[in-house]
Amino acid sequence: MAGVDGVLFDIEGVIVTSWVPVPGAAEVLAGLRERGVHRAFLTNTTSRTCAQIAETLSGLGMPVEPAEIVTAASLTAEYLRQTYPGRRCWVLNHGDVDADLEGIVRDEDDPEVVVLGGAGPEFSHRALSRVAELMLDGVPVVAMHRGATWQAADGLRIDTGVYLPGLEELSGQTVVAVGKPSMRGFLAAAELMGTEPDRMAVVGDDLHAEVIPGQRLGMTGILVRTGKFRQSVLDLAVERPDRVVDSVADLPELLDTL
C-alpha cells in the first residue's frame, strides 16, 4: 500500500447495507488499521450522529471512533455557525441528530434559515410547500446534502436531492448543499486524517456523489458494485471511476497495486 496513506469510506452501501455488514468489511477495516493506513468515513446519513454511527459499527464488529466520522449534519452545523451565526433555524430532517447540531438555534415557527436534512415522512406536501413559501420570501435554505437516493433493505428511496431542483426553479434561489457531493466533506476528511488528497483513495457505491468528486480532488476513486450501485449509471457516465470492484472485500488486493 505504498501509494495510499489514507482511505475514505462511504458507509451505507459500502461497509453496511441497512446496517447489516457487507461480507469482508470488518476484515478490511481491521487490516488497514494494522498496516497503519489512515481511515475516515464520510456519510450523508442524517438519521444518526457520529457517536451513534461509531457505536453501531463497533457493535457490528467494526471498531470505529466518532472522530473518524464526518457526517452531513456535522458539516452543516459548522457551515451554519460560520455563515449564519446565531440565526434561528428550522431543521426539517428524518432522524434526531441534535448532538451533531450543537450550538444551532432552533425555531420552527419563525425561522431565519431553513435547513433540509434527509428526506422521509417529514418531507410532506405541506412541509415542502412551506419551504417553498419561505424561499419566495427570501429565507435562505441550506441542505445537509444533495444526495438523490439511498439504499434501504427492500430497495431505493429518493432523498433530498430529488426535491432541490424544483424548489430552486420555483424560488430563483440556489440551495447550498454541504454534504456529498460538495467538496467540503472530502477536504474535511483529508484534514482529519492528515493526508493529502493525492495520497488517498475514496471508496463509494455512488459514482457521481462520492467517487467522481474525490477524483476531482486528486484521490483514487474506487466504485463498489454493492449498495445503490447500478450498472446502467456506470454505462452512461461520461466521467469514469479509476477502479471498479465487486465489493469492499476486494480493496486490499487492489490497494496493493496502486
C-alpha positions as a LaTeX table, in Angstrom:
\begin{tabular}{lrrr}
\hline
Residue & $x$ (\AA) & $y$ (\AA) & $z$ (\AA) \\
\hline
Met1 & 0.00 & 0.00 & 0.00 \\
Ala2 & 2.97 & 2.29 & $-0.62$ \\
Gly3 & 0.86 & 4.61 & $-2.80$ \\
Val4 & $-2.02$ & 5.14 & $-0.36$ \\
Asp5 & $-1.75$ & 6.77 & 3.08 \\
Gly6 & $-5.47$ & 7.04 & 3.80 \\
Val7 & $-8.77$ & 5.53 & 2.69 \\
Leu8 & $-12.05$ & 7.44 & 2.82 \\
Phe9 & $-15.12$ & 5.23 & 3.01 \\
Asp10 & $-18.77$ & 5.85 & 2.42 \\
Ile11 & $-20.72$ & 3.84 & 4.99 \\
Glu12 & $-24.15$ & 2.84 & 3.73 \\
Gly13 & $-23.87$ & 0.55 & 0.73 \\
Val14 & $-20.11$ & 0.11 & 1.14 \\
Ile15 & $-19.37$ & $-1.36$ & 4.57 \\
Val16 & $-23.00$ & $-1.93$ & 5.61 \\
Thr17 & $-26.35$ & $-2.19$ & 3.85 \\
Ser18 & $-29.25$ & $-1.12$ & 6.07 \\
Trp19 & $-26.77$ & $-1.58$ & 8.95 \\
Val20 & $-26.02$ & $-5.19$ & 8.06 \\
Pro21 & $-22.26$ & $-5.64$ & 7.46 \\
Val22 & $-21.07$ & $-6.22$ & 3.92 \\
Pro23 & $-19.13$ & $-9.52$ & 3.92 \\
Gly24 & $-15.44$ & $-8.89$ & 4.43 \\
Ala25 & $-15.80$ & $-5.25$ & 5.51 \\
Ala26 & $-14.72$ & $-5.84$ & 9.10 \\
Glu27 & $-11.57$ & $-7.63$ & 8.00 \\
Val28 & $-10.70$ & $-4.83$ & 5.56 \\
Leu29 & $-11.07$ & $-2.10$ & 8.19 \\
Ala30 & $-9.02$ & $-4.07$ & 10.71 \\
Gly31 & $-6.33$ & $-4.74$ & 8.11 \\
Leu32 & $-5.95$ & $-1.05$ & 7.30 \\
Arg33 & $-5.54$ & $-0.18$ & 10.94 \\
Glu34 & $-2.93$ & $-2.93$ & 11.41 \\
Arg35 & $-0.94$ & $-1.63$ & 8.44 \\
Gly36 & $-1.03$ & 1.94 & 9.68 \\
Val37 & $-3.21$ & 3.24 & 6.84 \\
His38 & $-5.43$ & 6.11 & 7.98 \\
Arg39 & $-9.20$ & 5.66 & 7.74 \\
Ala40 & $-12.09$ & 8.08 & 7.67 \\
Phe41 & $-15.80$ & 7.75 & 6.98 \\
Leu42 & $-17.86$ & 10.34 & 5.11 \\
Thr43 & $-21.61$ & 9.84 & 5.15 \\
Asn44 & $-24.77$ & 11.68 & 4.15 \\
Thr45 & $-26.67$ & 9.71 & 6.78 \\
Thr46 & $-28.79$ & 12.22 & 8.67 \\
Ser47 & $-30.64$ & 9.85 & 10.98 \\
Arg48 & $-27.71$ & 9.09 & 13.32 \\
Thr49 & $-24.98$ & 11.16 & 14.94 \\
Cys50 & $-21.25$ & 10.48 & 14.68 \\
Ala51 & $-21.32$ & 8.88 & 18.12 \\
Gln52 & $-24.32$ & 6.69 & 17.28 \\
Ile53 & $-22.76$ & 5.55 & 14.00 \\
Ala54 & $-19.49$ & 4.68 & 15.73 \\
Glu55 & $-21.36$ & 2.74 & 18.43 \\
Thr56 & $-23.41$ & 0.83 & 15.84 \\
Leu57 & $-20.41$ & $-0.08$ & 13.67 \\
Ser58 & $-18.39$ & $-1.14$ & 16.71 \\
Gly59 & $-21.28$ & $-3.35$ & 17.80 \\
Leu60 & $-21.17$ & $-4.97$ & 14.36 \\
Gly61 & $-17.53$ & $-5.95$ & 14.83 \\
Met62 & $-16.07$ & $-2.88$ & 13.09 \\
Pro63 & $-14.46$ & $-0.72$ & 15.79 \\
Val64 & $-14.65$ & 2.91 & 14.70 \\
Glu65 & $-14.13$ & 6.10 & 16.69 \\
Pro66 & $-16.55$ & 9.05 & 16.40 \\
Ala67 & $-13.54$ & 11.22 & 15.49 \\
Glu68 & $-13.06$ & 9.16 & 12.31 \\
Ile69 & $-16.54$ & 10.03 & 11.05 \\
Val70 & $-17.71$ & 13.11 & 9.14 \\
Thr71 & $-21.48$ & 13.42 & 8.75 \\
Ala72 & $-23.52$ & 15.78 & 6.62 \\
Ala73 & $-25.11$ & 17.10 & 9.82 \\
Ser74 & $-21.79$ & 17.91 & 11.50 \\
Leu75 & $-20.57$ & 19.65 & 8.33 \\
Thr76 & $-23.82$ & 21.61 & 8.15 \\
Ala77 & $-23.52$ & 22.74 & 11.76 \\
Glu78 & $-20.04$ & 24.10 & 11.05 \\
Tyr79 & $-21.31$ & 25.87 & 7.91 \\
Leu80 & $-24.23$ & 27.44 & 9.78 \\
Arg81 & $-22.01$ & 28.66 & 12.62 \\
Gln82 & $-19.70$ & 30.32 & 10.11 \\
Thr83 & $-22.26$ & 31.68 & 7.65 \\
Tyr84 & $-25.36$ & 32.38 & 9.76 \\
Pro85 & $-24.08$ & 32.75 & 13.34 \\
Gly86 & $-26.91$ & 32.94 & 15.85 \\
Arg87 & $-29.64$ & 32.75 & 13.21 \\
Arg88 & $-32.86$ & 30.89 & 14.03 \\
Cys89 & $-33.11$ & 27.65 & 12.04 \\
Trp90 & $-35.97$ & 25.35 & 11.09 \\
Val91 & $-34.45$ & 21.89 & 10.65 \\
Leu92 & $-36.56$ & 19.56 & 8.52 \\
Asn93 & $-34.95$ & 16.16 & 8.81 \\
His94 & $-35.70$ & 12.46 & 9.15 \\
Gly95 & $-33.92$ & 11.45 & 12.34 \\
Asp96 & $-32.59$ & 13.02 & 15.53 \\
Val97 & $-29.09$ & 14.41 & 15.00 \\
Asp98 & $-29.25$ & 17.23 & 17.53 \\
Ala99 & $-25.91$ & 16.17 & 19.04 \\
Asp100 & $-24.21$ & 16.94 & 15.71 \\
Leu101 & $-26.01$ & 20.32 & 15.50 \\
Glu102 & $-24.64$ & 21.68 & 18.76 \\
Gly103 & $-24.95$ & 25.44 & 19.05 \\
Ile104 & $-27.56$ & 25.83 & 16.31 \\
Val105 & $-30.56$ & 27.92 & 17.42 \\
Arg106 & $-33.80$ & 26.12 & 16.57 \\
Asp107 & $-37.06$ & 27.92 & 15.74 \\
Glu108 & $-39.62$ & 26.17 & 13.55 \\
Asp109 & $-42.23$ & 28.93 & 13.88 \\
Asp110 & $-40.17$ & 31.95 & 12.81 \\
Pro111 & $-37.00$ & 30.72 & 11.08 \\
Glu112 & $-34.32$ & 32.89 & 9.54 \\
Val113 & $-32.76$ & 29.87 & 7.81 \\
Val114 & $-34.31$ & 26.62 & 6.60 \\
Val115 & $-32.15$ & 23.51 & 6.94 \\
Leu116 & $-33.12$ & 20.46 & 4.91 \\
Gly117 & $-31.76$ & 17.16 & 6.16 \\
Gly118 & $-32.52$ & 13.66 & 4.94 \\
Ala119 & $-35.85$ & 13.03 & 3.25 \\
Gly120 & $-38.51$ & 10.93 & 4.95 \\
Pro121 & $-42.12$ & 11.28 & 6.10 \\
Glu122 & $-41.23$ & 14.77 & 7.35 \\
Phe123 & $-40.93$ & 15.88 & 3.72 \\
Ser124 & $-44.71$ & 16.11 & 3.34 \\
His125 & $-46.55$ & 18.18 & 0.75 \\
Arg126 & $-47.46$ & 20.69 & 3.44 \\
Ala127 & $-43.90$ & 20.97 & 4.78 \\
Leu128 & $-42.30$ & 21.36 & 1.36 \\
Ser129 & $-44.92$ & 23.92 & 0.39 \\
Arg130 & $-43.94$ & 25.95 & 3.44 \\
Val131 & $-40.27$ & 25.66 & 2.49 \\
Ala132 & $-41.14$ & 27.00 & $-0.96$ \\
Glu133 & $-43.11$ & 29.89 & 0.54 \\
Leu134 & $-40.24$ & 30.82 & 2.86 \\
Met135 & $-37.82$ & 30.74 & $-0.06$ \\
Leu136 & $-40.07$ & 33.07 & $-2.02$ \\
Asp137 & $-39.96$ & 35.41 & 0.99 \\
Gly138 & $-36.17$ & 35.43 & 0.79 \\
Val139 & $-35.32$ & 32.99 & 3.58 \\
Pro140 & $-32.13$ & 31.09 & 2.67 \\
Val141 & $-32.21$ & 27.31 & 2.51 \\
Val142 & $-29.26$ & 25.08 & 3.34 \\
Ala143 & $-29.35$ & 21.36 & 2.52 \\
Met144 & $-27.28$ & 18.90 & 4.50 \\
His145 & $-26.59$ & 17.13 & 1.21 \\
Arg146 & $-27.74$ & 16.85 & $-2.39$ \\
Gly147 & $-27.94$ & 13.05 & $-2.50$ \\
Ala148 & $-30.72$ & 11.78 & $-4.75$ \\
Thr149 & $-31.19$ & 8.27 & $-3.34$ \\
Trp150 & $-30.30$ & 5.95 & $-0.51$ \\
Gln151 & $-30.48$ & 2.19 & $-0.32$ \\
Ala152 & $-32.95$ & 0.51 & 2.03 \\
Ala153 & $-33.14$ & $-3.21$ & 2.68 \\
Asp154 & $-36.06$ & $-3.52$ & 0.26 \\
Gly155 & $-34.96$ & $-1.08$ & $-2.44$ \\
Leu156 & $-34.03$ & 2.50 & $-3.24$ \\
Arg157 & $-35.54$ & 5.55 & $-1.54$ \\
Ile158 & $-35.48$ & 9.02 & $-3.05$ \\
Asp159 & $-33.65$ & 11.62 & $-0.99$ \\
Thr160 & $-33.32$ & 15.38 & $-0.60$ \\
Gly161 & $-31.53$ & 15.97 & $-3.88$ \\
Val162 & $-34.64$ & 14.99 & $-5.81$ \\
Tyr163 & $-36.58$ & 17.94 & $-4.34$ \\
Leu164 & $-33.98$ & 20.69 & $-4.60$ \\
Pro165 & $-34.14$ & 21.49 & $-8.36$ \\
Gly166 & $-37.87$ & 22.18 & $-8.17$ \\
Leu167 & $-37.51$ & 24.43 & $-5.13$ \\
Glu168 & $-34.66$ & 26.31 & $-6.82$ \\
Glu169 & $-36.60$ & 26.78 & $-10.05$ \\
Leu170 & $-39.68$ & 27.99 & $-8.21$ \\
Ser171 & $-37.86$ & 30.48 & $-5.98$ \\
Gly172 & $-34.96$ & 31.57 & $-8.17$ \\
Gln173 & $-32.68$ & 30.78 & $-5.21$ \\
Thr174 & $-29.76$ & 28.39 & $-5.12$ \\
Val175 & $-29.79$ & 25.93 & $-2.24$ \\
Val176 & $-26.33$ & 25.48 & $-0.72$ \\
Ala177 & $-25.67$ & 21.76 & $-0.17$ \\
Val178 & $-23.00$ & 21.00 & 2.42 \\
Gly179 & $-22.55$ & 17.21 & 2.36 \\
Lys180 & $-21.73$ & 14.98 & $-0.59$ \\
Pro181 & $-21.17$ & 15.68 & $-3.43$ \\
Ser182 & $-19.85$ & 19.02 & $-2.12$ \\
Met183 & $-16.08$ & 19.09 & $-1.73$ \\
Arg184 & $-16.34$ & 20.26 & 1.90 \\
Gly185 & $-16.70$ & 16.77 & 3.33 \\
Phe186 & $-13.87$ & 15.30 & 1.29 \\
Leu187 & $-11.50$ & 18.07 & 2.37 \\
Ala188 & $-12.62$ & 17.77 & 5.99 \\
Ala189 & $-11.91$ & 14.03 & 5.91 \\
Ala190 & $-8.47$ & 14.60 & 4.38 \\
Glu191 & $-7.68$ & 17.11 & 7.12 \\
Leu192 & $-8.97$ & 14.70 & 9.75 \\
Met193 & $-6.58$ & 12.01 & 8.51 \\
Gly194 & $-3.70$ & 14.44 & 8.00 \\
Thr195 & $-3.38$ & 13.08 & 4.46 \\
Glu196 & $-3.06$ & 14.88 & 1.14 \\
Pro197 & $-5.87$ & 14.01 & $-1.32$ \\
Asp198 & $-3.43$ & 12.62 & $-3.88$ \\
Arg199 & $-2.32$ & 10.06 & $-1.28$ \\
Met200 & $-5.90$ & 8.95 & $-0.59$ \\
Ala201 & $-8.40$ & 6.51 & $-2.04$ \\
Val202 & $-12.16$ & 7.09 & $-1.81$ \\
Val203 & $-14.47$ & 4.07 & $-1.80$ \\
Gly204 & $-18.15$ & 4.55 & $-2.62$ \\
Asp205 & $-21.22$ & 2.99 & $-4.21$ \\
Asp206 & $-22.34$ & 6.30 & $-5.75$ \\
Leu207 & $-20.31$ & 7.30 & $-8.81$ \\
His208 & $-21.49$ & 10.90 & $-9.02$ \\
Ala209 & $-21.78$ & 11.81 & $-5.33$ \\
Glu210 & $-18.69$ & 10.05 & $-4.00$ \\
Val211 & $-16.20$ & 8.65 & $-6.47$ \\
Ile212 & $-16.03$ & 11.42 & $-9.08$ \\
Pro213 & $-15.89$ & 14.31 & $-6.53$ \\
Gly214 & $-13.00$ & 12.54 & $-4.79$ \\
Gln215 & $-11.20$ & 12.03 & $-8.08$ \\
Arg216 & $-11.54$ & 15.73 & $-8.90$ \\
Leu217 & $-9.54$ & 16.45 & $-5.74$ \\
Gly218 & $-6.83$ & 14.00 & $-6.76$ \\
Met219 & $-8.00$ & 10.93 & $-4.85$ \\
Thr220 & $-8.03$ & 7.48 & $-6.41$ \\
Gly221 & $-11.71$ & 6.69 & $-6.94$ \\
Ile222 & $-12.93$ & 3.15 & $-6.26$ \\
Leu223 & $-16.53$ & 2.26 & $-7.14$ \\
Val224 & $-18.04$ & $-0.83$ & $-5.49$ \\
Arg225 & $-20.83$ & $-2.88$ & $-7.03$ \\
Thr226 & $-22.82$ & $-3.02$ & $-3.79$ \\
Gly227 & $-25.45$ & $-0.77$ & $-2.20$ \\
Lys228 & $-27.08$ & 1.57 & $-4.70$ \\
Phe229 & $-24.62$ & 0.80 & $-7.50$ \\
Arg230 & $-26.43$ & 0.41 & $-10.81$ \\
Gln231 & $-24.65$ & $-0.80$ & $-13.94$ \\
Ser232 & $-26.82$ & 1.46 & $-16.11$ \\
Val233 & $-25.45$ & 4.54 & $-14.30$ \\
Leu234 & $-21.88$ & 3.42 & $-14.90$ \\
Asp235 & $-22.58$ & 2.59 & $-18.55$ \\
Leu236 & $-23.92$ & 6.10 & $-19.23$ \\
Ala237 & $-21.30$ & 8.00 & $-17.24$ \\
Val238 & $-19.02$ & 10.40 & $-19.10$ \\
Glu239 & $-16.55$ & 10.65 & $-16.22$ \\
Arg240 & $-15.24$ & 7.21 & $-15.32$ \\
Pro241 & $-14.10$ & 5.78 & $-11.98$ \\
Asp242 & $-10.42$ & 4.96 & $-11.60$ \\
Arg243 & $-11.28$ & 1.44 & $-10.44$ \\
Val244 & $-14.39$ & $-0.74$ & $-10.11$ \\
Val245 & $-14.55$ & $-3.73$ & $-7.73$ \\
Asp246 & $-17.29$ & $-6.12$ & $-6.74$ \\
Ser247 & $-17.20$ & $-5.15$ & $-3.05$ \\
Val248 & $-15.10$ & $-3.59$ & $-0.34$ \\
Ala249 & $-13.69$ & $-7.06$ & 0.35 \\
Asp250 & $-11.61$ & $-6.65$ & $-2.83$ \\
Leu251 & $-9.96$ & $-3.48$ & $-1.54$ \\
Pro252 & $-6.72$ & $-4.86$ & 0.00 \\
Glu253 & $-5.68$ & $-6.62$ & $-3.19$ \\
Leu254 & $-6.47$ & $-3.51$ & $-5.22$ \\
Leu255 & $-4.59$ & $-1.14$ & $-2.94$ \\
Asp256 & $-1.50$ & $-3.32$ & $-3.20$ \\
Thr257 & $-1.39$ & $-2.49$ & $-6.92$ \\
Leu258 & $-1.61$ & 1.30 & $-6.53$ \\
\hline
\end{tabular}
